[in-house]
């Protein structure tokens, strides 16, 4: 499908984000957790560099969750019946979200620990 305008492209992209937020429980959890982390960091007066690092990790988790959703939908379309390869594709995509989320937690721990536990 080819977009007729830049505005249409943004509209399609926004529809994808809203779809994920509306239908994917983990996307909502990650979105709320990320917002809380960013608000707390702002409240604790993190530096600009620290805020950018936190923002990038939060966005990375959200993007991973969106790719996971896209993979799941494509696999469901291509393989409506259970198949070991379909399961593996979904598991790998979910694993990517897990790795990204764990890395994000590690970054958060490194940045928050000195401010919250000293």
Secondary structure, 3 states (H helix, E strand, C coil): CCCCCHHHHHHHHHHHHHHHHHHCHHHHHHHHHHHHHHHHHHHCCCCHHHHHHHHHHHHHHHHHHHHHHHHHHHHHHHCCCCCHHHHHHHHHHHHHHHHHHHHHHHHHHHHHHHHHCC
